[in-house]
């Protein structure tokens, strides 16, 4: 087993379950193939992982900035660790990369290890630590947050992330908003005349 640690919309069960079960998600008008094993996670836990979540690059599905993660940036990021199988993790990554699920790849299992599957936004898997003797693994881009311009998320995407933060940590809306607003790119930039 491994802990998959999302930092964006997959914090919310109503969103993440589509990567396992498959189906159509109306919030972003997207069909998901689902995992070969559609079983729900065996457990979940709120965690803080080393690194920094941020928003940048345009999401084709949500509009606005994508949630991304830089494991080398200083700070900590709110996450919800989902206990799933390595095969399920590979199928989730495949769907994020807009590929068909079904191919297994070696996973990083020691803190700081990475596995690169390409140059895309979600094609680098990184182990950020361990929890209860299982590795905690997330994925993000091959580039660092300093390499791209911040871009605020679309309202529907932001709302899904807020829902996941509240569900995971038991935060009220104000606390979840405060955390999200602290991330680079979370708020639209004001134009200077």
N, CA and C of each residue as an Amber inpcrd file, in Angstrom:
protein
   579
   0.8450000  -1.1880000   0.0000000   0.0000000   0.0000000   0.0000000
   0.8860000   1.2450000   0.0000000   0.3280000   2.3380000  -0.4930000
   0.9920000   3.6370000  -0.4040000  -0.0570000   4.6740000  -0.0050000
   0.4340000   5.7890000   0.4900000  -0.4300000   6.9380000   0.7490000
  -0.2840000   7.9050000  -0.4240000  -1.3760000   8.1540000  -1.1220000
  -1.3890000   9.1850000  -2.1650000  -1.7540000  10.4940000  -1.4900000
  -0.9290000  11.5270000  -1.6850000  -1.1130000  12.8010000  -1.0010000
  -1.4220000  13.9340000  -1.9810000  -2.6990000  14.1850000  -2.2580000
  -3.0480000  15.3090000  -3.1290000  -3.0060000  16.6390000  -2.3740000
  -2.9540000  17.7150000  -3.1200000  -2.8920000  19.0650000  -2.5550000
  -3.9040000  19.9810000  -3.2320000  -4.6690000  19.4550000  -4.1840000
  -5.6520000  20.2280000  -4.9390000  -7.0430000  19.6410000  -4.7950000
  -7.7450000  19.5050000  -5.9050000  -9.1380000  19.0750000  -5.8580000
  -9.3110000  17.6450000  -5.3490000  -8.2780000  16.8030000  -5.4540000
  -8.3980000  15.4270000  -4.9720000  -8.3690000  15.3110000  -3.4560000
  -8.2960000  16.4380000  -2.7520000  -8.5210000  16.4440000  -1.3070000
  -9.9690000  16.0430000  -1.0120000 -10.8670000  16.3910000  -1.9230000
 -12.3060000  16.1410000  -1.7310000 -12.6720000  14.7440000  -2.2440000
 -13.3300000  13.9560000  -1.4160000 -13.7570000  12.6210000  -1.8230000
 -14.6840000  12.6910000  -3.0240000 -15.5840000  13.6700000  -3.0610000
 -16.5200000  13.7820000  -4.1800000 -15.7950000  13.9470000  -5.5120000
 -14.5600000  14.4180000  -5.4870000 -13.7500000  14.5610000  -6.6900000
 -12.8490000  13.3460000  -6.8930000 -12.1170000  12.9440000  -5.8620000
 -11.1350000  11.8740000  -5.9930000 -11.7700000  10.5440000  -6.3960000
 -12.9620000  10.2710000  -5.9130000 -13.5790000   8.9730000  -6.1980000
 -13.7450000   8.7010000  -7.6870000 -13.8450000   9.7650000  -8.5180000
 -13.9780000   9.5590000  -9.9570000 -12.7220000   8.9330000 -10.5640000
 -11.5650000   9.1950000  -9.9730000 -10.3310000   8.5830000 -10.4610000
 -10.2760000   7.0920000 -10.1510000 -11.0050000   6.6670000  -9.1350000
 -11.0600000   5.2490000  -8.8000000 -12.2510000   4.5670000  -9.4650000
 -13.4270000   5.1420000  -9.3190000 -14.6670000   4.5130000  -9.7850000
 -14.9760000   4.7820000 -11.2500000 -14.4440000   5.8770000 -11.7880000
 -14.7840000   6.3000000 -13.1430000 -16.0900000   7.0700000 -13.1430000
 -16.4410000   7.6170000 -14.3000000 -17.6910000   8.3470000 -14.4420000
 -17.4760000   9.7870000 -14.8560000 -18.5920000  10.4680000 -14.9930000
 -18.6040000  11.8460000 -15.4880000 -18.7100000  12.8180000 -14.3230000
 -17.7820000  13.7630000 -14.2500000 -17.7940000  14.8000000 -13.2200000
 -18.2960000  16.0940000 -13.8440000 -19.5020000  16.4890000 -13.4780000
 -20.1260000  17.6760000 -14.0650000 -19.3730000  18.9610000 -13.7180000
 -18.7390000  19.0160000 -12.5490000 -18.0600000  20.2430000 -12.1000000
 -17.0090000  20.7250000 -13.0890000 -16.3760000  19.8010000 -13.8120000
 -15.3890000  20.2270000 -14.8110000 -15.6390000  19.5990000 -16.1840000
 -16.8420000  19.0320000 -16.3620000 -17.2630000  18.4930000 -17.6520000
 -16.2590000  17.4620000 -18.1850000 -15.8920000  16.5190000 -17.3150000
 -14.8540000  15.5570000 -17.6900000 -15.2800000  14.1320000 -17.3370000
 -15.0090000  13.2210000 -18.2760000 -15.2480000  11.8010000 -18.0280000
 -13.9470000  11.1620000 -17.5650000 -14.0300000  10.3160000 -16.5390000
 -12.8670000   9.6080000 -16.0090000 -13.0220000   8.1190000 -16.2870000
 -11.9400000   7.5010000 -16.7200000 -11.9560000   6.0650000 -17.0090000
 -12.0630000   5.2490000 -15.7260000 -11.4780000   5.7390000 -14.6500000
 -11.4440000   4.9930000 -13.4000000 -10.2420000   4.0700000 -13.3400000
 -10.0030000   3.5250000 -12.1800000  -8.8640000   2.6270000 -11.9590000
  -9.2510000   1.1880000 -12.2630000  -8.2500000   0.3600000 -12.5130000
  -8.5030000  -1.0650000 -12.7230000  -9.1500000  -1.6660000 -11.4750000
  -8.7400000  -1.1770000 -10.3250000  -9.3430000  -1.5900000  -9.0520000
 -10.1110000  -0.3790000  -8.5140000 -11.4440000  -0.3830000  -8.6200000
 -12.2280000   0.7780000  -8.2040000 -12.5140000   0.8470000  -6.7030000
 -11.8870000  -0.0130000  -5.9240000 -12.1460000  -0.0400000  -4.4760000
 -11.8210000   1.3020000  -3.8390000 -12.5810000   1.6750000  -2.8190000
 -12.2790000   2.9280000  -2.1230000 -10.9810000   2.8010000  -1.3280000
 -10.3760000   3.9300000  -0.9470000  -9.1700000   3.8720000  -0.1130000
  -9.4370000   3.0900000   1.1740000  -8.3970000   2.4390000   1.6750000
  -8.5170000   1.6720000   2.9210000  -8.5840000   2.5890000   4.1360000
  -8.0250000   3.7900000   4.0080000  -8.0080000   4.7560000   5.1070000
  -7.6290000   6.1100000   4.5290000  -7.7360000   7.1280000   5.3440000
  -7.2340000   8.4470000   4.9690000  -6.8220000   9.1840000   6.2400000
  -5.9680000  10.1950000   6.0430000  -5.4840000  10.9710000   7.1760000
  -5.1310000  12.3790000   6.7200000  -5.4780000  13.4050000   7.5150000
  -4.9730000  14.7390000   7.1960000  -3.4710000  14.7780000   7.4780000
  -2.7120000  15.3710000   6.5850000  -1.2680000  15.4960000   6.7900000
  -0.7880000  16.8580000   6.2970000   0.3860000  17.2300000   6.7410000
   1.1120000  18.3870000   6.2170000   2.3830000  17.8290000   5.6040000
   2.5990000  18.0970000   4.3300000   3.7850000  17.5500000   3.6830000
   4.7790000  18.6630000   3.3540000   6.0750000  18.3430000   3.3970000
   7.0850000  19.3550000   3.1100000   7.0470000  19.7630000   1.6450000
   7.1270000  21.0690000   1.4120000   7.0630000  21.6070000   0.0610000
   5.9810000  22.6710000  -0.0010000   5.6600000  23.0890000  -1.2130000
   4.6950000  24.1630000  -1.3580000   3.7270000  23.9060000  -2.5100000
   2.4410000  24.0030000  -2.2020000   1.4030000  23.9660000  -3.2340000
   1.2560000  25.3800000  -3.7920000   0.8960000  25.4940000  -5.0560000
   0.7390000  26.8000000  -5.6930000  -0.1480000  26.6490000  -6.9260000
  -0.5090000  27.7770000  -7.5310000  -1.3440000  27.7730000  -8.7260000
  -0.6160000  28.4440000  -9.8760000  -0.5760000  27.7670000 -11.0110000
   0.0700000  28.3010000 -12.2120000  -0.3480000  27.4470000 -13.4060000
  -0.0970000  27.8890000 -14.5730000  -0.4150000  27.2620000 -15.8600000
  -1.9250000  27.0190000 -15.9990000  -2.4190000  27.1800000 -17.1850000
  -3.8530000  27.1210000 -17.4560000  -4.3680000  25.6870000 -17.5260000
  -5.4000000  25.3920000 -16.7360000  -6.0450000  24.0860000 -16.7570000
  -7.0710000  24.0350000 -17.8840000  -6.9270000  23.0470000 -18.7530000
  -7.8720000  22.8960000 -19.8610000  -9.2500000  22.4690000 -19.3770000
  -9.3290000  21.7860000 -18.2370000 -10.6080000  21.2830000 -17.7550000
 -11.3260000  22.2640000 -16.8410000 -10.6140000  22.8990000 -15.9340000
 -11.2490000  23.7960000 -14.9720000 -11.2450000  25.2360000 -15.4490000
 -10.2950000  25.6130000 -16.3110000 -10.0610000  27.0210000 -16.5990000
  -9.2900000  27.5900000 -15.4120000  -8.5850000  28.6730000 -15.5860000
  -7.7940000  29.2330000 -14.4890000  -6.5720000  28.3840000 -14.2030000
  -5.8590000  28.7440000 -13.1310000  -4.6100000  28.0820000 -12.7920000
  -4.8040000  26.6880000 -12.2250000  -3.8260000  25.8300000 -12.4910000
  -3.7890000  24.4670000 -11.9470000  -3.1770000  24.4830000 -10.5560000
  -3.6030000  23.5590000  -9.7180000  -2.9060000  23.3150000  -8.4660000
  -1.6760000  22.4870000  -8.7670000  -0.5080000  22.9830000  -8.3370000
   0.7600000  22.2970000  -8.5680000   1.5110000  22.1930000  -7.2490000
   2.5960000  21.4260000  -7.2440000   3.3380000  21.2070000  -6.0090000
   4.8250000  21.1840000  -6.2970000   5.5890000  21.8780000  -5.4520000
   7.0440000  21.9070000  -5.5560000   7.6130000  21.3460000  -4.2590000
   8.1010000  20.1210000  -4.3120000   8.6200000  19.4480000  -3.1150000
   9.9120000  20.0810000  -2.6090000  10.5840000  20.8620000  -3.4520000
  11.8440000  21.4850000  -3.0640000  11.6760000  22.8930000  -2.5040000
  10.4690000  23.4510000  -2.5990000  10.2260000  24.8010000  -2.0800000
  10.0890000  24.7570000  -0.5570000  10.5110000  25.8110000   0.1310000
  10.3510000  25.8210000   1.5870000   8.8730000  25.9270000   1.9600000
   8.5210000  25.3370000   3.0720000   7.1510000  25.4170000   3.5600000
   6.5360000  24.0480000   3.7490000   5.2400000  24.0600000   4.0510000
   4.4700000  22.8310000   4.1760000   3.1310000  23.0280000   3.4750000
   2.5950000  21.9430000   2.9700000   1.3330000  21.9960000   2.2250000
   0.3040000  21.0750000   2.8770000  -0.9170000  21.5610000   2.9680000
  -2.0180000  20.7580000   3.4890000  -2.3470000  19.6510000   2.4920000
  -2.5730000  18.4530000   3.0070000  -2.8870000  17.3250000   2.1480000
  -3.7920000  16.3450000   2.8840000  -4.3450000  15.4540000   2.1180000
  -5.1400000  14.3580000   2.6640000  -4.5520000  13.0750000   2.1060000
  -3.9300000  12.2950000   2.9390000  -3.3060000  11.0640000   2.4800000
  -4.3670000   9.9800000   2.3460000  -4.4870000   9.4320000   1.1390000
  -5.4150000   8.3420000   0.8430000  -4.6050000   7.0550000   0.7690000
  -4.9600000   6.0260000   1.5290000  -4.2520000   4.7510000   1.5050000
  -4.8260000   3.8860000   0.3830000  -4.0450000   3.7420000  -0.6920000
  -4.4780000   2.9960000  -1.8800000  -3.3540000   2.0500000  -2.3130000
  -3.6380000   1.2260000  -3.3020000  -2.6130000   0.3150000  -3.8110000
  -1.7020000   1.0530000  -4.7890000  -0.4890000   0.5530000  -4.9950000
   0.3800000   1.1440000  -6.0120000  -0.2700000   1.1400000  -7.3990000
  -1.0120000   0.0890000  -7.7290000  -1.6930000   0.0230000  -9.0180000
  -2.7240000   1.1520000  -9.1380000  -3.4870000   1.3780000  -8.0890000
  -4.4570000   2.4760000  -8.1180000  -3.7550000   3.8090000  -8.3050000
  -2.6330000   3.9980000  -7.6020000  -1.8770000   5.2460000  -7.7530000
  -1.4460000   5.4340000  -9.2060000  -0.9030000   4.3860000  -9.8250000
  -0.4860000   4.4760000 -11.2240000  -1.6490000   4.8520000 -12.1330000
  -2.8360000   4.3160000 -11.8520000  -4.0140000   4.6300000 -12.6670000
  -4.4960000   6.0600000 -12.4520000  -4.3690000   6.5770000 -11.2410000
  -4.7150000   7.9760000 -10.9730000  -3.7610000   8.8840000 -11.7340000
  -2.4640000   8.6080000 -11.6410000  -1.4650000   9.4100000 -12.3490000
  -1.7330000   9.3780000 -13.8510000  -2.0180000   8.2140000 -14.4030000
  -2.2950000   8.0970000 -15.8380000  -3.4470000   9.0220000 -16.2440000
  -4.5120000   9.0280000 -15.4650000  -5.6560000   9.8740000 -15.7960000
  -5.3040000  11.3510000 -15.6900000  -4.4870000  11.7140000 -14.7130000
  -4.0450000  13.1090000 -14.5960000  -3.1850000  13.5100000 -15.7910000
  -2.4610000  12.5350000 -16.3520000  -1.6120000  12.8030000 -17.5140000
  -2.3960000  12.6800000 -18.8250000  -3.7120000  12.4740000 -18.7100000
  -4.5890000  12.3120000 -19.8760000  -4.2210000  11.0760000 -20.6960000
  -3.8300000  10.0150000 -19.9760000  -3.5240000   8.7290000 -20.5910000
  -4.5230000   7.6950000 -20.0830000  -4.5940000   6.5810000 -20.7830000
  -5.4510000   5.4850000 -20.3390000  -4.7880000   4.7840000 -19.1560000
  -5.5510000   4.4750000 -18.1180000  -4.9750000   3.7060000 -17.0140000
  -4.6370000   2.2920000 -17.4710000  -3.7270000   1.6460000 -16.7450000
  -3.4100000   0.2680000 -17.0580000  -1.9300000  -0.0410000 -17.0750000
  -1.0830000   0.9690000 -16.9780000   0.3620000   0.7340000 -16.9910000
   0.9390000   0.9900000 -15.6000000   1.6530000   0.0160000 -15.0920000
   2.3090000   0.1750000 -13.7980000   3.7140000   0.7270000 -13.9990000
   4.1740000   1.5140000 -13.0500000   5.5410000   2.0250000 -13.0790000
   6.1000000   1.9780000 -11.6670000   7.4060000   1.9760000 -11.5910000
   8.0540000   1.9530000 -10.2850000   7.7870000   3.2350000  -9.5220000
   7.4760000   3.1020000  -8.2540000   7.1460000   4.2720000  -7.4380000
   8.3160000   4.6460000  -6.5350000   8.4620000   5.9390000  -6.2680000
   9.4690000   6.3380000  -5.2920000   8.9910000   5.9320000  -3.8940000
   9.8670000   5.3430000  -3.1070000   9.4490000   4.8530000  -1.7920000
  10.2460000   5.4460000  -0.6370000  11.3030000   6.1970000  -0.9470000
  12.1080000   6.8410000   0.0960000  11.9960000   8.3510000  -0.0590000
  11.9260000   9.0520000   1.0580000  11.7690000  10.5100000   1.0220000
  12.7970000  11.1470000   0.0810000  12.2890000  11.9850000  -0.7970000
  13.1280000  12.6940000  -1.7590000  13.2930000  11.9800000  -3.0830000
  12.9740000  10.7040000  -3.1600000  13.0710000   9.9820000  -4.4300000
  11.9950000  10.4760000  -5.3850000  12.3470000  10.4860000  -6.6790000
  11.4180000  10.9040000  -7.7220000  11.4040000   9.8780000  -8.8460000
  10.2780000   9.8090000  -9.5210000  10.1490000   9.0310000 -10.7470000
   9.5130000   9.9570000 -11.7670000  10.2200000  10.1750000 -12.8760000
   9.7120000  11.0620000 -13.9210000   9.1240000  10.2330000 -15.0590000
   7.9030000  10.6020000 -15.4410000   7.2200000   9.9180000 -16.5390000
   7.0940000  10.8150000 -17.7600000   7.6230000  12.0310000 -17.6620000
   7.5490000  12.9920000 -18.7520000   7.7080000  14.4020000 -18.2290000
   7.4470000  15.3660000 -19.1030000   7.6400000  16.7750000 -18.7530000
   6.3330000  17.5010000 -18.4330000   5.2320000  16.7800000 -18.3210000
   3.9310000  17.4090000 -18.1000000   3.7370000  17.9290000 -16.6880000
   2.5570000  18.4430000 -16.4390000   2.2260000  19.0960000 -15.1720000
   2.0900000  18.1310000 -14.0010000   1.7630000  16.8800000 -14.2860000
   1.5690000  15.8970000 -13.2280000   2.3410000  14.6070000 -13.5180000
   3.5100000  14.7270000 -14.1010000   4.2420000  13.5520000 -14.5540000
   5.4900000  13.2320000 -13.7420000   5.6440000  13.8430000 -12.5700000
   6.7550000  13.5140000 -11.6880000   6.1950000  13.0820000 -10.3440000
   6.4060000  11.8140000 -10.0010000   5.9840000  11.2930000  -8.6940000
   7.1350000  11.4930000  -7.7210000   6.8130000  11.9460000  -6.5190000
   7.8380000  12.1950000  -5.5080000   7.3640000  11.6650000  -4.1550000
   8.2770000  11.0020000  -3.4390000   7.9790000  10.5380000  -2.0890000
   8.3240000  11.6660000  -1.1230000   7.3490000  12.0770000  -0.3310000
   7.5560000  13.1970000   0.6050000   7.7280000  12.7230000   2.0440000
   7.7280000  11.4170000   2.2700000   7.9030000  10.8870000   3.6200000
   7.2020000   9.5560000   3.7730000   6.8800000   9.2050000   5.0150000
   6.1550000   7.9640000   5.2730000   5.1560000   8.1840000   6.4100000
   4.1570000   7.3430000   6.4530000   3.1190000   7.3890000   7.4740000
   2.7340000   5.9500000   7.7910000   2.8320000   5.5580000   9.0440000
   2.5030000   4.1920000   9.4560000   3.2000000   3.1440000   8.5960000
   4.4640000   3.3800000   8.2940000   5.3290000   2.4500000   7.5630000
   5.0420000   2.3570000   6.0680000   4.1660000   3.1940000   5.5320000
   3.9150000   3.2190000   4.0920000   4.4270000   4.5410000   3.5270000
   4.9840000   4.5280000   2.3040000   5.4560000   5.7850000   1.7160000
   4.2920000   6.7240000   1.3950000   4.5490000   8.0180000   1.5390000
   3.6020000   9.0650000   1.1590000   4.1020000   9.6450000  -0.1590000
   3.2910000   9.5120000  -1.2130000   3.7140000   9.8910000  -2.5570000
   2.7020000  10.8640000  -3.1590000   3.2230000  11.8780000  -3.8110000
   2.3730000  12.8110000  -4.5470000   2.9590000  12.9540000  -5.9410000
   2.3520000  13.7710000  -6.7720000   2.9150000  14.0190000  -8.0910000
   2.6830000  15.4630000  -8.4840000   3.5450000  15.9370000  -9.3540000
   3.4880000  17.3220000  -9.8080000   4.3490000  17.4800000 -11.0440000
   4.7400000  18.7150000 -11.3340000   5.5110000  18.9680000 -12.5510000
   7.0030000  18.7060000 -12.3660000   7.7040000  18.6500000 -13.4980000
   9.1510000  18.4880000 -13.4570000   9.8390000  19.8310000 -13.1950000
   9.1210000  20.9230000 -13.3800000   9.6850000  22.2600000 -13.1600000
   9.3810000  22.7470000 -11.7450000  10.0550000  23.8020000 -11.3240000
   9.8140000  24.3650000  -9.9940000   8.8670000  25.5620000 -10.0900000
   8.3290000  25.9650000  -8.9500000   7.3420000  27.0470000  -8.9600000
   7.9390000  28.3700000  -9.4310000   9.2380000  28.5550000  -9.2880000
   9.8770000  29.7840000  -9.7570000  10.0000000  29.8620000 -11.2640000
   9.7240000  28.7650000 -11.9590000   9.8490000  28.7240000 -13.4180000
   8.5920000  29.1780000 -14.1560000   7.4840000  29.3880000 -13.4340000
   6.2190000  29.7370000 -14.0830000   5.5570000  30.9220000 -13.3770000
   4.7160000  31.6130000 -14.1170000   3.9670000  32.7360000 -13.5620000
   2.7650000  32.2160000 -12.7750000   2.4840000  32.7900000 -11.6180000
   1.2870000  32.3850000 -10.8700000   0.0210000  32.6770000 -11.6780000
  -0.9840000  31.8560000 -11.5040000  -2.2740000  32.0490000 -12.1770000
  -3.3790000  31.5590000 -11.2490000  -4.3240000  32.4140000 -10.9420000
  -5.4000000  32.0830000 -10.0010000  -6.3020000  30.9750000 -10.5450000
  -6.7840000  30.1030000  -9.6630000  -7.6800000  29.0260000 -10.0850000
  -9.0680000  29.5480000 -10.4530000  -9.7770000  28.7910000 -11.2610000
 -11.1680000  29.1140000 -11.5920000 -12.0250000  28.9420000 -10.3330000
 -13.1400000  29.6760000 -10.2390000 -13.9900000  29.5700000  -9.0450000
 -14.4490000  28.1540000  -8.7140000 -14.8300000  27.3520000  -9.7200000
 -15.3070000  25.9900000  -9.4430000 -14.1740000  25.1160000  -8.8900000
 -12.9680000  25.2980000  -9.4050000 -11.8130000  24.5350000  -8.9350000
 -11.4650000  24.9500000  -7.5090000 -11.4500000  26.2490000  -7.2690000
 -11.1780000  26.7530000  -5.9210000 -12.2110000  26.2050000  -4.9280000
 -13.4830000  26.1990000  -5.3300000 -14.5410000  25.7060000  -4.4520000
 -14.3510000  24.2220000  -4.1290000 -13.9040000  23.4430000  -5.1110000
 -13.6690000  22.0120000  -4.8720000 -12.5160000  21.8170000  -3.8890000
 -11.4540000  22.6030000  -4.0420000 -10.3170000  22.5020000  -3.1170000
 -10.7440000  22.9240000  -1.7180000 -11.5060000  24.0100000  -1.6190000
 -11.9970000  24.4570000  -0.3100000 -12.8470000  23.3780000   0.3510000
 -13.6890000  22.7420000  -0.4250000 -14.5210000  21.6550000   0.0970000
 -13.6350000  20.5330000   0.6520000 -12.5840000  20.1860000  -0.0880000
 -11.6740000  19.1400000   0.3570000 -10.9070000  19.5200000   1.6110000
 -10.4790000  20.7720000   1.7200000  -9.7730000  21.2310000   2.9230000
 -10.6880000  21.1590000   4.1440000 -11.9300000  21.5800000   3.9680000
 -12.8770000  21.5720000   5.0860000 -13.1990000  20.1370000   5.5100000
 -13.3700000  19.2720000   4.5360000 -13.6760000  17.8620000   4.7880000
 -12.4960000  17.1710000   5.4820000 -11.2900000  17.4870000   5.0500000
 -10.0920000  16.8280000   5.5610000  -9.7030000  17.2990000   6.9560000
  -9.6930000  18.6140000   7.1440000  -9.1790000  19.1810000   8.3920000
 -10.2710000  19.6300000   9.3620000 -11.5300000  19.6190000   8.9110000
 -12.6150000  20.0880000   9.7700000 -12.6180000  21.5980000   9.9290000
 -11.9820000  22.3040000   9.0010000 -11.9050000  23.7660000   9.0690000
 -13.2270000  24.4020000   8.6790000 -13.4920000  25.5810000   9.2340000
 -14.6160000  26.3610000   8.7400000 -14.1790000  27.0660000   7.4550000
 -15.1280000  27.7180000   6.7850000 -14.8290000  28.3320000   5.4930000
 -13.7450000  29.3920000   5.6080000 -13.7820000  30.2030000   6.6610000
 -12.7940000  31.2700000   6.8270000 -11.3840000  30.6990000   6.9560000
 -11.2230000  29.6260000   7.7180000  -9.9040000  29.0200000   7.9060000
  -9.4030000  28.3960000   6.6120000 -10.2870000  27.7240000   5.8830000
  -9.9000000  27.1220000   4.6090000  -9.5220000  28.1960000   3.5930000
 -10.3040000  29.2760000   3.5320000  -9.9870000  30.3990000   2.6350000
  -8.6320000  31.0110000   2.9790000  -8.3700000  31.1780000   4.2620000
  -7.1040000  31.7810000   4.6970000  -5.9150000  30.9410000   4.2340000
  -5.9990000  29.6190000   4.4200000  -4.9210000  28.7550000   3.9540000
  -4.7620000  28.8710000   2.4400000  -5.8610000  28.7460000   1.7140000
  -5.7840000  28.7650000   0.2510000  -5.2290000  30.0900000  -0.2460000
  -5.6580000  31.1840000   0.3640000  -5.1760000  32.5050000  -0.0470000
  -3.6880000  32.6950000   0.2100000  -3.1130000  31.8920000   1.1040000
  -1.6830000  32.0080000   1.3960000  -0.8140000  31.3780000   0.3060000
  -1.4130000  30.6100000  -0.5990000  -0.6520000  29.9340000  -1.6480000
  -0.3700000  30.8740000  -2.8140000   0.8110000  30.7450000  -3.3910000
   1.1810000  31.5530000  -4.5460000   0.1820000  31.3290000  -5.6810000
  -0.3000000  32.4210000  -6.2430000  -1.2210000  32.3530000  -7.3670000
  -2.6780000  32.1870000  -6.9950000  -2.9900000  32.0490000  -5.7130000
  -4.3750000  31.7530000  -5.3060000  -5.3450000  32.8850000  -5.5960000
  -4.8590000  34.1090000  -5.5590000  -5.7350000  35.2460000  -5.7760000
  -5.3720000  35.9350000  -7.0840000  -6.3790000  36.4010000  -7.8350000
  -6.0800000  37.1100000  -9.0700000  -5.2040000  38.3270000  -8.7810000
  -4.2570000  38.5660000  -9.6650000  -3.3890000  39.7340000  -9.5000000
  -4.1220000  40.9860000  -9.9350000  -3.8970000  42.0520000  -9.1770000
  -4.5100000  43.3300000  -9.5270000  -3.6470000  44.0270000 -10.5750000
  -4.3140000  44.6470000 -11.5270000  -3.6010000  45.4010000 -12.5540000
  -3.2100000  46.7620000 -11.9770000  -2.0230000  47.1960000 -12.3210000
  -1.5560000  48.5070000 -11.8870000  -1.6950000  49.4560000 -13.0550000
  -2.3930000  50.5510000 -12.8100000  -2.6360000  51.5260000 -13.8990000
  -1.3940000  52.3390000 -14.1840000
